[in-house]
Each structure stands twice: as structure tokens, then as C-alpha cells.
Amino acid sequence: MNKLERGADYRYRYFKANKGLFGFLYFCPYCGKFLWNKKKIEIDHIHAIKKVQYNRRLRKRYYRSDHGVNDLSNLTASCSRCNRQKGRKGGIWVFYGHFGKYFMPIIRKIMQLGVIFLFWFFVLPLIPEAWEFISTILGRQ
Ligand SMILES: [Zn+2]
């Protein structure tokens, strides 16, 4: 088996090793979307295969692992939209791939709360009418 080529069984190995939340729930580490339809889930190579082939450092690194570029550490479930958008890009995508794999739903929740927080305390007070309106609703003077 060539360690720097797409493997035949990496999808199977990924699902075997990662049963998902509650045994069925996966999510995309790039956008945080929940995925439960296994047929639609795509298994993404975090470091794209083509990228590894052209990068000496990555080539060395994946040559050492048992399954090469198809090693579980380089795989993540992903939605098809993000997988297509990602292509063979690196940088922030690789970061999201490795860390978002575990934390993306939480990160997304925090970001949503942050936006609400900013809007409530910094944007609304800039609009006096809006602030007055809310004050009357809440019964404050
Ligand atoms: Zn996605």
C-alpha cells in the first residue's frame, strides 16, 4: 500500500473508531453543522492528500504512521459543502480540522452568544429609540 495515496478502507476505519456522539451524531469541524445521515457524511483528509505529496515535512510525518496519509489522526467527518470548499487548503482549515473535530459545537455556541452579547450591550444602546422601546417593555424607567 502506498502511504501517500488515498486508501480504500479509510472511511470504514473512521466510522469503526469514531462512533459519534450517542452512537450516531457527528458534526462538521469546519462549520459546526450536525451530521447524522452516515451516507451523506464525507470523510475529509485534514492535510489534503495532494498537499502531503508535495510537502516534504508532511510526507515524512505521514510516512511514519501505519496508514500513512489515511491515518485516523488525519481524518475527520465533514459536510460535503466544507469538504468541497476546503479542497487542498491548509492553514486555518487544518487547525479547525484538528481541534474543531472535538470542540466546534461548543465554539459555535460561544460565538453565537458573543454576537448576541455584543448586539445587546454595544449596538442597541447606540440606537436611543430602540433602547427606550426595550426599557418600556421591561418596565424600567
Ligand atoms: Zn461543514
Boltz pocket constraint, residues with backbone or C-beta under 6 A from the ligand:
constraints:
  - pocket:
      binder: B
      contacts: [[A, 28], [A, 29], [A, 30], [A, 31], [A, 32], [A, 33], [A, 78], [A, 79], [A, 80], [A, 81], [A, 82], [A, 83]]
      max_distance: 6.0
